[in-house]
Amino acid sequence: MKTIKFLLILVLITSCEANKNNKKENITTKSATPNIVYILADDMGYGDLSALNQKSGIQTPHMDKIVEEGVHFTDVHTNSSVCTPTRYGILTGRYAWRSRLKKGVLNGYDEPLIEETRPTIASYLKSNGYKTACIGKWHLGLGFQPKDGEAAITEKNGVSNIDFNKKIKSPSDLGFDYSYVISGSLDMPPYVYVENGKAVELPTAYTKGKNQNKEGRGIFWRAGEKAPSFVFENVLDNFTKKSVSFIADQKEVDTPFFLYFPLTAPHTPWLPTGDAVGKSEAGRYGDFVTMVDDAVGAVVDALEKAGKMDNTLIIVTSDNGSHWKPADKKKYAHRANYIYRGQKADIYEGGHRVPYIAKWNGVIPAGFESNQTMCTTDLFATLTGILNKPMVKEGAEDSFNLWSAYTSTENPATRGAVVHHSFSGMFSIRKGAWKYTPNLGSGGFTKPKSMQAKDGEVPGTLYNIEKDPEEKNNVYSQHPEVVKELDELLDLYKKQGYSREL
């Protein structure tokens, strides 16, 4: 009898071990080449998601479901507090201030910021067997060509000398198999869709633009040339439908795919339509955020219908904090940037601390919270960790592999300090609990943008972000050793041209 019991126990143990090994094997198989969908909202704040902010004036059920079924990060920062440099950092794994863009953003007519020889996450994934697509707001410069006989692109009042019949350098030249984009923000001309380097419709019409002082908060776009059928209110929906169509086309395809879906919302112009109008308690802006949530829901639904959801890593984040002004805070109880100081463009936390949520069934634990400090430049190296492939030999200088932080707290990922950068080019650096800024002021839209220290005052700020996330207590004078260390480290990051190996 004892022998039989022993044999039964031995069989059970063997069976359990086999099941464990099978689970590990399944996860390994899934981890090899997952589909990857990266949704980048435009100017959406941490406090806009109802799952992350109990007092949010906006309900975001689709994003909330990703939080419920996946991971949400509490300490993620865009590499800049405005859009063009952040997009550069995401796609290249490199701080944008290392490029020619030292402050501000590009306009709709500017030349490409990313060199064709520079590795991007699209070219990297493509070289590893992925089909790649970019659908949405590009804002990294398109390579327009002037009309015959003219040496360079010129533009005045939104009218240019571009020959839109000619080939346009586009995301398709940077590793994307398919691209369907507009050149800049939805408030920047030219208002024309560009598909695989070709204008879908020539911009033969003209818009006089919209003025917020006349039309109301958030209703703004610049005057300029536009395609006759280009309708501002339809752009977000148009991009969403294109993304859904792309996913549907992969249903019978075994090749893994990467979809980069940079939205045009909730950046101005705030243009909620249909059932979204009046849906939130945060005015026109809040209503527009609900349309962002609907776009996320449409993508998730498309993945499920195509049978791709179980082996897809979906990430949703934002390119910077919300442009939620002090006047907006007075009018509405909603806090788009949650408890964080400042707004889009600022060096303050509200400028660059963003929501970051991810889901991958069977790999990322449901309802998992990670406090890992992360920068949006880290996507590139993290992909190498997911695919278990070597990092590029040159490029992605400021990207760290933080894949372990998506799934567990047992083996904490390690990352160097994060460098923050504002609209005006102001720097700040975060290491551990400490955030050091060598200057005073917001460096962005919040007043004052810059300040000179008076006699006896400290010239910069030092905050213990873990204890003081609202940046209320400047402890610069109490910790001169920390100030010195971080000042020297920031200088080293700038001089050495990379941070991953520091």
Beta strands, then each sheet from edge to edge (+ up, - down):
strand 1: 35-41
strand 2: 71-77
strand 3: 131-137
strand 4: 155-156
strand 5: 159-160
strand 6: 178-182
strand 7: 194-195
strand 8: 198-199
strand 9: 205-207
strand 10: 224-226
strand 11: 257-262
strand 12: 312-318
strand 13: 353-359
strand 14: 368-370
strand 15: 374-375
strand 16: 418-421
strand 17: 427-431
strand 18: 434-437
strand 19: 461-464
sheet 1: 8+ 7- 6+ 3+ 11+ 1+ 12+ 13- 2+ 14+
sheet 2: 8+ 7- 6+ 3+ 11+ 1+ 12+ 13- 2+ 15+
sheet 3: 4+ 5-
sheet 4: 9+ 10-
sheet 5: 16+ 17- 18+ 19-
end
